[in-house]
Amino acid sequence: MTTRATARQNEPLDLICWRVLGTTDGGVLEQALTLNRGLAELGVFLPEGTVVILPDIPDNATSIVETVNLWD
């Protein structure tokens, strides 16, 4: 199942993937470009209101963010 997202002002595709899917790993960007023919022609920063179809998160994508505690 795919997901639809709307670009915010001057938002690049990788930031949309990160904001909506929580990852850019596992070929998510490449799949998003395949699902949205002609999207790359709009430039790096998408116009506000551009609707983008995003793929499912692949099983091999990492969505765990490692953090460091400065005071242990």
N, C-alpha and C positions, 0 to 999 in steps of 0.2 A: 504494500500500500504506500503510495506516495503522499507527500505533504506539500501544501501550497503555503508560500510565504510572500509577504509584500515587502519590497525594499524600502528602507528608510532613506532619507536624504543623503546622497553621495555614499551609499553603502556598497562595498565590494561583495562579490559572491562568497568568498571565503568567510567573511564576517557573518553573512546571513546563515551559512551552514553552521557556524559555531553558535550563533544565537539561538537557532531553532533546534538543531540536532544535537548540539553539545560536543561536536567533534568535526574535524576535517580529515581524519584518518580513513584508511581503507578505500581510497578512491572516490570519496564522496563528491569532491569537486569535479572530477572527470565525468562521473555519472550525471551530475547536475547539468553540466554543459551538454551532454548527450541528450538529456530530456528536454532541454530548452534550446532548440536550434535557433541560431542567430543572436543568442544572448551575448556572445563575445564581441559582436559587432557594435554593441552599445557602449563599449569602453570598459575600463577598469571599474569605475564608479557608476553604478546603475542609477538611472533616473528614479526619483521618488515615485512610489506607486507601482513600480514594475512588479508584476506577479511572476514568481519563480516556482517551478515545480522541483521539489527536492526528493531524492531517493530515500529508501529505507536505510537505516543505519546497518552497515555490514557487521557480521559477527566478529570479524577480526579488528574492528575499530576500537581504539582505546578511549574510554570515556572517564577514566579515573584520573583525577588531578592530584599529583603528589604535593604535599605541603611540608614545610619545614617549620618546626617549632624552635624559636630562638632561645627560649628559656625552659630548659628541662631540669 
